[in-house]
Amino acid sequence: MIIDGESLHHALRMIGTDIDYKKLLGMFFGQSFLVSATYHAIAPSGEPSGRRALLDWLEYNGYRVREKRGRFTARSAGRGAQEEGVSLEMAVDALDITPRIDNLVLFSGDGDLAPVVRAVQRKGICVSAVSTLASKPPLIADRLRRQVDRYFDLRDLMPHLHLQRNAS
């Protein structure tokens, strides 16, 4: 399982919920042998990550966290835009684990991953993508959704993964 943290966070905001990462691991451990669960995150350059508590929790609870420092590019009127993207790192991870897997689950909607999905499929591996079509525009690129063997909409998984918050 390879997770684009920024993409998942955005998808969860769009559908108005939060995920229980412990339940997510349990879902995959219960149905198959999980080789690894990698969570890719972007941290703004020069600042500590606002999601540090989540990343620490993930590391302590079975996820491998890969944090990439964000880079900014100049835009008009002196404004900057963060260059997001962990697709290259996710692609390398996917290709690294192919000798040990028969199924790959990508939590991402990034169309740039379609060529990597093709390469993984050529090795006989089934690839699934988890994202959402609930947003306008959809968070999963059409070319990725068409390339994967299976697509799961995050909305459909949330009854099993929804984070129950304690009432205080």
C-alpha positions as CSV (number, residue, x, y, z in Angstrom):
1,M,0.0,0.0,0.0
2,I,1.4,3.4,-1.0
3,I,-0.3,6.5,0.1
4,D,0.0,10.0,-1.3
5,G,-0.7,11.8,2.0
6,E,-1.5,15.2,0.4
7,S,-3.9,13.6,-2.0
8,L,-5.6,11.5,0.7
9,H,-5.9,14.6,3.0
10,H,-7.5,16.6,0.2
11,A,-9.9,13.8,-0.7
12,L,-11.0,13.4,2.9
13,R,-11.6,17.2,3.2
14,M,-13.7,17.0,0.0
15,I,-15.9,14.3,1.3
16,G,-16.0,15.8,4.8
17,T,-14.6,13.0,7.0
18,D,-11.4,11.7,8.5
19,I,-9.8,8.3,8.3
20,D,-8.9,5.8,11.0
21,Y,-5.4,4.7,9.9
22,K,-5.4,1.8,12.3
23,K,-8.6,0.5,10.7
24,L,-6.9,1.0,7.3
25,L,-4.0,-1.2,8.2
26,G,-6.4,-3.8,9.6
27,M,-8.4,-3.8,6.4
28,F,-5.4,-4.9,4.4
29,F,-3.9,-7.2,7.0
30,G,-7.3,-9.0,7.3
31,Q,-7.5,-9.7,3.5
32,S,-4.0,-10.3,2.5
33,F,-0.3,-10.3,3.6
34,L,0.6,-6.6,3.7
35,V,4.3,-6.2,2.7
36,S,4.4,-2.5,3.5
37,A,2.3,0.6,4.1
38,T,4.2,3.7,3.0
39,Y,2.8,7.2,3.6
40,H,4.3,10.0,1.5
41,A,4.1,13.5,3.0
42,I,5.2,17.0,1.9
43,A,6.6,19.3,4.5
44,P,6.8,23.0,3.7
45,S,10.5,24.0,3.3
46,G,11.9,26.0,6.3
47,E,9.0,25.2,8.6
48,P,8.1,22.2,10.7
49,S,5.3,20.1,9.4
50,G,1.9,20.9,10.7
51,R,1.1,17.3,10.5
52,R,4.0,16.1,12.7
53,A,1.7,14.4,15.2
54,L,0.0,12.4,12.5
55,L,3.4,11.4,10.9
56,D,4.8,10.4,14.3
57,W,1.7,8.3,15.0
58,L,1.9,6.6,11.6
59,E,5.6,5.7,12.1
60,Y,4.9,4.2,15.6
61,N,1.9,2.2,14.3
62,G,3.2,0.3,11.3
63,Y,3.6,2.8,8.5
64,R,6.8,3.8,6.8
65,V,6.7,7.6,6.5
66,R,8.6,9.3,3.7
67,E,8.6,13.1,4.1
68,K,9.7,15.3,1.3
69,R,10.5,19.0,1.7
70,G,8.3,21.3,-0.3
71,R,9.8,23.7,-2.9
72,F,8.3,27.0,-3.9
73,T,8.3,28.6,-7.2
74,A,7.8,32.3,-7.9
75,R,4.6,33.5,-9.4
76,S,3.4,36.9,-10.5
77,A,3.0,39.7,-7.9
78,G,5.7,38.0,-5.7
79,R,3.4,35.2,-4.6
80,G,4.8,31.7,-4.4
81,A,3.2,28.3,-5.1
82,Q,4.3,25.1,-3.5
83,E,5.5,22.5,-6.0
84,E,3.7,19.5,-4.7
85,G,4.3,16.0,-5.8
86,V,5.5,12.8,-4.5
87,S,4.7,10.8,-7.6
88,L,8.4,10.1,-8.4
89,E,9.0,8.8,-4.9
90,M,5.8,6.7,-5.0
91,A,6.9,5.3,-8.4
92,V,10.3,4.3,-7.1
93,D,8.6,2.6,-4.1
94,A,6.2,0.8,-6.3
95,L,8.9,-0.6,-8.5
96,D,11.1,-1.5,-5.5
97,I,8.4,-3.7,-4.0
98,T,7.2,-5.5,-7.1
99,P,9.3,-8.6,-6.6
100,R,7.5,-9.2,-3.3
101,I,3.9,-8.5,-4.1
102,D,1.0,-9.6,-6.3
103,N,-1.3,-6.6,-5.5
104,L,-0.5,-2.9,-5.2
105,V,-2.9,-0.4,-3.7
106,L,-2.3,3.3,-4.5
107,F,-4.0,5.9,-2.5
108,S,-3.7,8.6,-5.1
109,G,-5.4,10.2,-8.1
110,D,-2.3,11.5,-9.8
111,G,-2.4,10.8,-13.5
112,D,1.4,10.9,-13.6
113,L,1.4,7.5,-12.0
114,A,-0.3,5.8,-15.0
115,P,3.0,4.8,-16.7
116,V,4.3,3.3,-13.5
117,V,1.0,1.4,-13.1
118,R,1.5,0.0,-16.6
119,A,5.1,-1.1,-15.7
120,V,3.9,-2.8,-12.6
121,Q,1.1,-4.5,-14.4
122,R,3.5,-5.9,-17.0
123,K,5.1,-7.8,-14.1
124,G,1.8,-9.5,-13.5
125,I,0.7,-7.4,-10.5
126,C,-2.8,-6.2,-10.0
127,V,-3.0,-2.5,-9.2
128,S,-5.9,-0.7,-7.4
129,A,-6.3,3.0,-6.9
130,V,-8.3,4.7,-4.1
131,S,-9.4,8.3,-4.6
132,T,-12.7,10.0,-5.1
133,L,-15.0,11.2,-7.9
134,A,-17.0,13.2,-5.3
135,S,-15.2,16.5,-6.0
136,K,-15.5,18.9,-8.8
137,P,-13.2,18.2,-10.7
138,P,-12.7,14.6,-9.6
139,L,-9.5,14.0,-7.6
140,I,-8.6,11.0,-9.7
141,A,-7.2,11.6,-13.1
142,D,-9.1,9.8,-15.8
143,R,-6.0,8.2,-17.3
144,L,-5.1,6.7,-13.9
145,R,-8.6,5.4,-13.3
146,R,-8.6,3.8,-16.8
147,Q,-5.2,2.2,-16.3
148,V,-5.6,0.5,-12.9
149,D,-7.2,-2.9,-12.6
150,R,-9.6,-1.8,-9.9
151,Y,-10.8,1.6,-8.7
152,F,-12.3,2.2,-5.2
153,D,-14.0,5.4,-4.3
154,L,-12.9,6.6,-0.9
155,R,-16.6,7.4,-0.1
156,D,-17.5,3.7,-0.4
157,L,-14.7,2.7,2.0
158,M,-15.4,5.2,4.7
159,P,-18.1,3.2,6.5
160,H,-15.3,0.8,7.3
161,L,-12.6,3.4,7.9
162,H,-14.3,6.4,9.4
163,L,-12.5,7.8,12.5
164,Q,-14.8,7.9,15.5
165,R,-13.9,10.8,17.7
166,N,-14.4,10.6,21.4
167,A,-17.0,13.1,22.7
168,S,-15.5,15.2,25.5
